[in-house]
Amino acid sequence: MLKIGCHLSVSKGYEAMGKDALSIGANTFQFFTRNPRGSKAKEIDIEDVERLIKIMKENKFGKLIGHAPYTLNICSAEERTREFAREVIEEDLRRMENLPGNYYNFHPGSHLGQGIETGTDYIVNVLNKVLTSEQTTVVLLETMSGKGTEIGRTFEELKKIIDGVYLKEKIGVCLDTCHVYDSGYDIVNNLDDVLKEFDHTVGIEYLHAVHLNDSKNPFSSHKDRHENIGKGYIGLDAVEKIINHPWLYNLPFFLETPNDLKGHSEEIEIIKKLYRH
């Protein structure tokens, strides 16, 4: 069964997100764990969370993604910035256990001129501090587009992070279609080869979710501007191949397109018609 959703606002509450998902034909969703441009997290209402869990069970939802705020940079040159990022991720992972067995996604960060090796060491150090054997949440590294000094623009960079993490069963990857296309992986013309390269480099078993986005920019542009499904440089034909690929079709897909609920509903309907499983 296709697992498809979009990004919803946690400010309305957990049950409300579940109802919004159902209203647009979704059976999963992604949400920011706190203000995406800040650090404040809304206090969790356990009863509200339990009502969402009930909706999920009754409607056979796929796994959810809690997304870390964009402002985190765990490989910053500033020690306090790294420590703050660690504190936020640690708290977020504790909060995610109220929704057991789901995903927590974050951008690996930018090394800001220190170099990829130094930045990678910082990322691994934080992950090894915050990951625990008791947690049920799997932390996902997001593939990045390669703007500036971002880490995670290549599969090799993601592999180096995973290699350094002790609890490998608690780490994985979320493939963002816009980002990988912008970073230089041609998922439009060579999807099979790209996925084979991922498998050879990282291991397909580490791929847990897909951010399904079109791109406003052409191939290998190293930018990060998402477009609505079928209206960018990736296009509907490639989207159809992605959602039906034998290595991907069972994964949850999350739209991060510049749309409102009505627009996401229309995109989800398009994707459902393209899905063949």
Secondary structure, DSSP 8 states (H G I E B T S, - for coil): --EEEEEE-GGG-HHHHHHHHHHTT-SEEEEESS-TTS-------HHHHHHHHHHHHHTT----EEE--TT--TT-SSHHHHHHHHHHHHHHHHHHTTSTT-EEEE---B-TTS-HHHHHHHHHHHHHHH--TT---EEEEE-----TTBS-SSHHHHHHHHHH-S-GGGEEEEEEHHHHHHHT--TTT-HHHHHHHHHHHT-GGGEEEEEE-EESS-TT-----EE-TTSSSSHHHHHHHHHH-TTTTTSEEEE--S--HHHHHHHHHHHHHH---
